[in-house]
Amino acid sequence: MKIDEKGTNQKTQLSLTNEEVSRHIELVKEGNEESVCALMEFLYPFVAKILNARLRYRESKEDVSQEIFIRVFSKIHQYAGKVPFHHWVSRIAVNTCTTAYHRSKSNRELRIADLSEEEARVVEGIKATADEPGPADQLAARELVDKLLESLKPDDQLVIRLVYLNGYSHQQVSDLTGWSVSLAKVRAFRARQRLRRTLEKLTADPVPELGLAGLFQGVVAKTA
């Protein structure tokens, strides 16, 4: 689901009674992924309105919306029902938006001028082919990946290193971090998409999924 300009999701909002919401919350605490999806669909228009009111850029909204839901479901065991669920979610959403706003002001965007000649050659190679970097460029690929990872939040850096560079399963990531398996999958997917967007800014062209995979494979080959 994506946020539109009116602050609503593209699907029809799921209508739930208070009793159904409470039941889904308890099922989420037990690890039920269908209830995770149901609550996300139910809450999405509400969260989107907060995002549209507090953040300016659409790309930031999509990223922060995922961060909000990750925080909601990672903290849901703390929800005791003393306040309405929407109020509890609202506090998390507002705090996350505030943090994202201040982070965006201080973040330094990676630019092509920040790359070495060898790293820039790897970037150009990604534009031209989906293959992994050749032997001569593997060290530059390693350094490029390190610079790309520095543009991510610490948790996103961690999940990229674990899943795509070290070959951990989502279950192993869950065991190490305490995230649920579904949240580990979401964070890994979103972190990979952020890296693709950064690469696309460097190349000024769309980056195919295989191009990013090739870069990861080149790094793994270098460190194997």
ROROVO-616375 format. One record per residue (C-alpha): residue number from 1; z, y, x. Coordinates in nm, 4 decimals. Each point is the difference from the previous one (the first is absolute). Layout:
atom num:NUM | c3:Z | c2:Y | c1:X
...
END
This chain:
atom num:1 | c3:0.0000 | c2:0.0000 | c1:0.0000
atom num:2 | c3:-0.0789 | c2:0.3508 | c1:0.1191
atom num:3 | c3:0.1241 | c2:0.3400 | c1:-0.1018
atom num:4 | c3:-0.2417 | c2:0.2205 | c1:-0.1883
atom num:5 | c3:0.0123 | c2:0.3769 | c1:-0.0155
atom num:6 | c3:0.2010 | c2:-0.0058 | c1:-0.3226
atom num:7 | c3:0.2752 | c2:-0.2071 | c1:0.1563
atom num:8 | c3:-0.0686 | c2:-0.3228 | c1:-0.1881
atom num:9 | c3:-0.1153 | c2:-0.3419 | c1:0.1134
atom num:10 | c3:-0.3440 | c2:-0.1276 | c1:-0.0852
atom num:11 | c3:0.1331 | c2:-0.2811 | c1:-0.2226
atom num:12 | c3:0.1676 | c2:0.0379 | c1:-0.3363
atom num:13 | c3:0.3726 | c2:0.0485 | c1:0.0509
atom num:14 | c3:0.2067 | c2:-0.3114 | c1:-0.0662
atom num:15 | c3:0.2519 | c2:0.0649 | c1:-0.2776
atom num:16 | c3:0.3398 | c2:-0.1652 | c1:0.0457
atom num:17 | c3:0.3218 | c2:0.0255 | c1:-0.1972
atom num:18 | c3:0.3277 | c2:0.0702 | c1:0.1789
atom num:19 | c3:0.0941 | c2:-0.3641 | c1:-0.0436
atom num:20 | c3:-0.3291 | c2:-0.1148 | c1:0.1535
atom num:21 | c3:0.0457 | c2:0.2358 | c1:0.2932
atom num:22 | c3:0.3494 | c2:-0.1377 | c1:0.0613
atom num:23 | c3:-0.1316 | c2:-0.3549 | c1:-0.0154
atom num:24 | c3:-0.2786 | c2:0.0749 | c1:0.2500
atom num:25 | c3:0.2514 | c2:0.1640 | c1:0.2351
atom num:26 | c3:0.2124 | c2:-0.3143 | c1:0.0020
atom num:27 | c3:-0.3071 | c2:-0.2161 | c1:0.0576
atom num:28 | c3:-0.1104 | c2:0.2229 | c1:0.2898
atom num:29 | c3:0.3423 | c2:-0.0483 | c1:0.1575
atom num:30 | c3:-0.0689 | c2:-0.3743 | c1:-0.0223
atom num:31 | c3:-0.3357 | c2:0.0444 | c1:0.1775
atom num:32 | c3:-0.2340 | c2:-0.0170 | c1:-0.3005
atom num:33 | c3:-0.3290 | c2:0.1614 | c1:0.1082
atom num:34 | c3:-0.1393 | c2:0.0252 | c1:-0.3544
atom num:35 | c3:0.2940 | c2:0.2236 | c1:-0.0911
atom num:36 | c3:-0.0670 | c2:0.2097 | c1:0.3111
atom num:37 | c3:-0.3541 | c2:0.0587 | c1:-0.1250
atom num:38 | c3:0.1207 | c2:0.0719 | c1:-0.3550
atom num:39 | c3:0.2508 | c2:0.2620 | c1:0.1165
atom num:40 | c3:-0.2556 | c2:0.1603 | c1:0.2328
atom num:41 | c3:-0.2482 | c2:0.0377 | c1:-0.2863
atom num:42 | c3:0.2736 | c2:0.1314 | c1:-0.2285
atom num:43 | c3:0.1297 | c2:0.2557 | c1:0.2541
atom num:44 | c3:-0.3279 | c2:0.1107 | c1:0.1546
atom num:45 | c3:-0.0843 | c2:0.2915 | c1:-0.2353
atom num:46 | c3:0.3564 | c2:0.1313 | c1:0.0355
atom num:47 | c3:-0.0119 | c2:-0.0203 | c1:0.3799
atom num:48 | c3:-0.3503 | c2:0.1506 | c1:0.0086
atom num:49 | c3:0.1197 | c2:0.3114 | c1:-0.1841
atom num:50 | c3:0.2716 | c2:0.0525 | c1:0.2607
atom num:51 | c3:-0.2540 | c2:-0.0430 | c1:0.2790
atom num:52 | c3:-0.2461 | c2:0.2454 | c1:-0.1546
atom num:53 | c3:0.2763 | c2:0.2563 | c1:-0.0409
atom num:54 | c3:0.1249 | c2:-0.0267 | c1:0.3578
atom num:55 | c3:-0.2912 | c2:-0.1011 | c1:0.2248
atom num:56 | c3:-0.3322 | c2:0.1710 | c1:0.0454
atom num:57 | c3:-0.2394 | c2:-0.2482 | c1:0.1545
atom num:58 | c3:-0.1295 | c2:-0.3012 | c1:-0.1899
atom num:59 | c3:-0.0005 | c2:-0.2253 | c1:0.3082
atom num:60 | c3:0.3650 | c2:0.0822 | c1:0.0607
atom num:61 | c3:0.0806 | c2:-0.0765 | c1:-0.3630
atom num:62 | c3:-0.1477 | c2:-0.3480 | c1:0.0209
atom num:63 | c3:0.1928 | c2:-0.0773 | c1:0.3177
atom num:64 | c3:0.3270 | c2:0.1430 | c1:-0.1273
atom num:65 | c3:-0.0320 | c2:-0.1806 | c1:-0.3336
atom num:66 | c3:0.0005 | c2:-0.3306 | c1:0.1870
atom num:67 | c3:0.2958 | c2:0.1146 | c1:0.2084
atom num:68 | c3:0.1909 | c2:0.0889 | c1:-0.3176
atom num:69 | c3:-0.0555 | c2:-0.3422 | c1:-0.1540
atom num:70 | c3:0.0938 | c2:-0.1738 | c1:0.3242
atom num:71 | c3:0.3272 | c2:0.1937 | c1:-0.0011
atom num:72 | c3:0.0612 | c2:-0.0642 | c1:-0.3696
atom num:73 | c3:-0.0412 | c2:-0.3762 | c1:0.0308
atom num:74 | c3:0.1803 | c2:-0.0281 | c1:0.3330
atom num:75 | c3:0.3005 | c2:0.1840 | c1:-0.1505
atom num:76 | c3:-0.0116 | c2:-0.1439 | c1:-0.3520
atom num:77 | c3:0.2999 | c2:-0.2249 | c1:0.0693
atom num:78 | c3:0.2022 | c2:0.3227 | c1:0.0243
atom num:79 | c3:-0.0939 | c2:0.1036 | c1:-0.3549
atom num:80 | c3:0.3016 | c2:-0.0721 | c1:-0.2219
atom num:81 | c3:-0.1243 | c2:0.1528 | c1:-0.3256
atom num:82 | c3:0.2498 | c2:0.2887 | c1:-0.0020
atom num:83 | c3:-0.2853 | c2:0.2507 | c1:-0.0423
atom num:84 | c3:-0.3387 | c2:-0.0458 | c1:-0.1737
atom num:85 | c3:-0.2470 | c2:-0.1847 | c1:0.2216
atom num:86 | c3:-0.2468 | c2:0.2898 | c1:-0.0088
atom num:87 | c3:0.2699 | c2:0.2340 | c1:0.1341
atom num:88 | c3:0.0767 | c2:-0.2389 | c1:0.2841
atom num:89 | c3:-0.3697 | c2:-0.0333 | c1:0.0860
atom num:90 | c3:-0.0428 | c2:0.3768 | c1:-0.0249
atom num:91 | c3:0.2612 | c2:0.0619 | c1:0.2702
atom num:92 | c3:-0.1772 | c2:-0.2408 | c1:0.2344
atom num:93 | c3:-0.3412 | c2:0.1541 | c1:-0.0773
atom num:94 | c3:0.1180 | c2:0.3584 | c1:0.0518
atom num:95 | c3:0.1783 | c2:-0.0834 | c1:0.3256
atom num:96 | c3:-0.3035 | c2:-0.1899 | c1:0.1277
atom num:97 | c3:-0.2319 | c2:0.2900 | c1:-0.0864
atom num:98 | c3:0.2308 | c2:0.2446 | c1:0.1798
atom num:99 | c3:0.0057 | c2:-0.2183 | c1:0.3097
atom num:100 | c3:-0.3788 | c2:-0.0431 | c1:-0.0114
atom num:101 | c3:-0.0508 | c2:0.3765 | c1:-0.0309
atom num:102 | c3:0.2085 | c2:0.0763 | c1:0.3074
atom num:103 | c3:-0.1563 | c2:-0.2901 | c1:0.1891
atom num:104 | c3:-0.3513 | c2:0.1259 | c1:-0.0723
atom num:105 | c3:0.0879 | c2:0.3381 | c1:0.1469
atom num:106 | c3:0.1146 | c2:-0.1530 | c1:0.3278
atom num:107 | c3:-0.2480 | c2:-0.2884 | c1:0.0362
atom num:108 | c3:-0.2616 | c2:0.0371 | c1:0.2709
atom num:109 | c3:-0.3380 | c2:-0.1329 | c1:-0.1049
atom num:110 | c3:-0.1858 | c2:-0.2120 | c1:0.2558
atom num:111 | c3:-0.3235 | c2:0.1695 | c1:0.1079
atom num:112 | c3:-0.2992 | c2:-0.1210 | c1:0.1984
atom num:113 | c3:0.0964 | c2:0.2482 | c1:0.2732
atom num:114 | c3:0.3273 | c2:-0.1901 | c1:0.0446
atom num:115 | c3:-0.1859 | c2:-0.3136 | c1:0.1083
atom num:116 | c3:-0.1054 | c2:-0.1021 | c1:0.3472
atom num:117 | c3:-0.3678 | c2:-0.0572 | c1:0.0729
atom num:118 | c3:0.0558 | c2:-0.3765 | c1:-0.0200
atom num:119 | c3:0.1889 | c2:0.0266 | c1:-0.3314
atom num:120 | c3:-0.2749 | c2:0.2200 | c1:-0.1446
atom num:121 | c3:-0.2513 | c2:-0.2675 | c1:0.1002
atom num:122 | c3:0.2012 | c2:-0.2599 | c1:-0.1924
atom num:123 | c3:-0.0053 | c2:0.2272 | c1:-0.3065
atom num:124 | c3:-0.3769 | c2:0.0383 | c1:0.0297
atom num:125 | c3:-0.0286 | c2:-0.3773 | c1:0.0283
atom num:126 | c3:0.1908 | c2:-0.0433 | c1:-0.3254
atom num:127 | c3:-0.2593 | c2:0.2196 | c1:-0.1701
atom num:128 | c3:-0.2854 | c2:-0.2099 | c1:0.1346
atom num:129 | c3:0.1326 | c2:-0.3551 | c1:-0.0371
atom num:130 | c3:0.2741 | c2:-0.2032 | c1:-0.1656
atom num:131 | c3:0.0480 | c2:-0.2097 | c1:0.3168
atom num:132 | c3:0.3149 | c2:0.0220 | c1:0.2070
atom num:133 | c3:-0.0141 | c2:0.2203 | c1:0.3131
atom num:134 | c3:-0.1530 | c2:-0.1616 | c1:0.3066
atom num:135 | c3:0.2054 | c2:-0.0979 | c1:0.3065
atom num:136 | c3:-0.0608 | c2:0.3349 | c1:0.1701
atom num:137 | c3:0.1424 | c2:0.1875 | c1:-0.2995
atom num:138 | c3:0.2987 | c2:-0.2177 | c1:-0.0875
atom num:139 | c3:0.2533 | c2:0.2117 | c1:0.1911
atom num:140 | c3:-0.1364 | c2:0.3141 | c1:-0.1669
atom num:141 | c3:0.0221 | c2:-0.1786 | c1:-0.3368
atom num:142 | c3:0.3678 | c2:-0.0740 | c1:0.0659
atom num:143 | c3:0.0660 | c2:0.3655 | c1:0.0832
atom num:144 | c3:-0.1999 | c2:0.1150 | c1:-0.3041
atom num:145 | c3:0.2026 | c2:-0.2247 | c1:-0.2306
atom num:146 | c3:0.3230 | c2:0.1381 | c1:0.1479
atom num:147 | c3:-0.1162 | c2:0.3556 | c1:-0.0728
atom num:148 | c3:-0.1073 | c2:-0.0950 | c1:-0.3519
atom num:149 | c3:0.3367 | c2:-0.1637 | c1:-0.0654
atom num:150 | c3:0.1805 | c2:0.3144 | c1:0.1133
atom num:151 | c3:-0.1561 | c2:0.1761 | c1:-0.3018
atom num:152 | c3:0.1852 | c2:-0.2388 | c1:-0.2349
atom num:153 | c3:0.3579 | c2:-0.0044 | c1:-0.1225
atom num:154 | c3:0.2317 | c2:-0.2371 | c1:0.1942
atom num:155 | c3:0.0041 | c2:-0.2660 | c1:-0.2735
atom num:156 | c3:-0.3805 | c2:0.0055 | c1:-0.0204
atom num:157 | c3:-0.0260 | c2:-0.0325 | c1:0.3778
atom num:158 | c3:0.2320 | c2:-0.2992 | c1:-0.0173
atom num:159 | c3:-0.1924 | c2:-0.1843 | c1:-0.2707
atom num:160 | c3:-0.3356 | c2:0.0577 | c1:0.1742
atom num:161 | c3:0.1365 | c2:-0.1378 | c1:0.3268
atom num:162 | c3:0.1588 | c2:-0.3006 | c1:-0.1700
atom num:163 | c3:-0.2861 | c2:-0.0971 | c1:-0.2346
atom num:164 | c3:-0.3197 | c2:0.1072 | c1:0.1744
atom num:165 | c3:0.0926 | c2:-0.0067 | c1:0.3683
atom num:166 | c3:0.2593 | c2:-0.2798 | c1:0.0175
atom num:167 | c3:-0.1320 | c2:-0.2153 | c1:-0.2840
atom num:168 | c3:0.3196 | c2:-0.0153 | c1:-0.2074
atom num:169 | c3:-0.0264 | c2:-0.1165 | c1:-0.3601
atom num:170 | c3:0.1229 | c2:0.2245 | c1:-0.2817
atom num:171 | c3:0.2867 | c2:-0.2440 | c1:-0.0494
atom num:172 | c3:0.1016 | c2:0.0390 | c1:0.3652
atom num:173 | c3:-0.0172 | c2:0.3789 | c1:-0.0358
atom num:174 | c3:0.2218 | c2:-0.0288 | c1:-0.3079
atom num:175 | c3:0.2509 | c2:-0.2123 | c1:0.1925
atom num:176 | c3:0.0119 | c2:0.2509 | c1:0.2876
atom num:177 | c3:0.0146 | c2:0.3221 | c1:-0.2004
atom num:178 | c3:0.1762 | c2:-0.0934 | c1:-0.3236
atom num:179 | c3:-0.2977 | c2:0.1207 | c1:-0.2073
atom num:180 | c3:-0.1259 | c2:-0.2282 | c1:-0.2753
atom num:181 | c3:-0.3242 | c2:-0.1842 | c1:0.0769
atom num:182 | c3:-0.1875 | c2:0.2108 | c1:-0.2564
atom num:183 | c3:0.1248 | c2:0.3233 | c1:0.1583
atom num:184 | c3:-0.0950 | c2:-0.1265 | c1:0.3454
atom num:185 | c3:-0.3538 | c2:-0.0621 | c1:-0.1304
atom num:186 | c3:-0.0198 | c2:0.3459 | c1:-0.1567
atom num:187 | c3:0.1239 | c2:0.1745 | c1:0.3144
atom num:188 | c3:-0.2366 | c2:-0.1973 | c1:0.2244
atom num:189 | c3:-0.2975 | c2:0.0829 | c1:-0.2230
atom num:190 | c3:0.0855 | c2:0.3689 | c1:-0.0256
atom num:191 | c3:0.0669 | c2:0.0319 | c1:0.3746
atom num:192 | c3:-0.3394 | c2:-0.1543 | c1:0.0746
atom num:193 | c3:-0.1676 | c2:0.2432 | c1:-0.2402
atom num:194 | c3:0.1689 | c2:0.2939 | c1:0.1719
atom num:195 | c3:-0.1338 | c2:-0.1183 | c1:0.3346
atom num:196 | c3:-0.3498 | c2:-0.0257 | c1:-0.1480
atom num:197 | c3:0.0211 | c2:0.3569 | c1:-0.1302
atom num:198 | c3:0.1086 | c2:0.1229 | c1:0.3419
atom num:199 | c3:-0.2908 | c2:-0.1831 | c1:0.1628
atom num:200 | c3:-0.2401 | c2:0.1425 | c1:-0.2580
atom num:201 | c3:0.1141 | c2:0.3512 | c1:0.0898
atom num:202 | c3:-0.0651 | c2:-0.0768 | c1:0.3672
atom num:203 | c3:-0.3441 | c2:-0.1501 | c1:-0.0636
atom num:204 | c3:-0.0975 | c2:0.2345 | c1:-0.2863
atom num:205 | c3:-0.1379 | c2:-0.3148 | c1:-0.1670
atom num:206 | c3:0.1379 | c2:-0.2751 | c1:-0.2245
atom num:207 | c3:0.1584 | c2:-0.2815 | c1:0.2005
atom num:208 | c3:-0.0678 | c2:-0.3517 | c1:-0.1320
atom num:209 | c3:0.2955 | c2:-0.2331 | c1:-0.0384
atom num:210 | c3:-0.1517 | c2:-0.2279 | c1:0.2632
atom num:211 | c3:-0.0092 | c2:0.2877 | c1:0.2458
atom num:212 | c3:0.3754 | c2:0.0407 | c1:-0.0175
atom num:213 | c3:0.0438 | c2:-0.3774 | c1:0.0170
atom num:214 | c3:-0.2140 | c2:-0.0068 | c1:0.3133
atom num:215 | c3:0.2190 | c2:0.2626 | c1:0.1610
atom num:216 | c3:0.3117 | c2:-0.2046 | c1:-0.0768
atom num:217 | c3:-0.1671 | c2:-0.3141 | c1:0.1363
atom num:218 | c3:-0.0889 | c2:0.1816 | c1:0.3213
atom num:219 | c3:0.3616 | c2:0.1028 | c1:0.0459
atom num:220 | c3:0.1229 | c2:-0.3547 | c1:-0.0666
atom num:221 | c3:-0.2527 | c2:-0.1346 | c1:0.2502
atom num:222 | c3:0.1301 | c2:0.2466 | c1:0.2586
atom num:223 | c3:0.3662 | c2:-0.0944 | c1:-0.0508
atom num:224 | c3:-0.0465 | c2:-0.3749 | c1:-0.0553
END
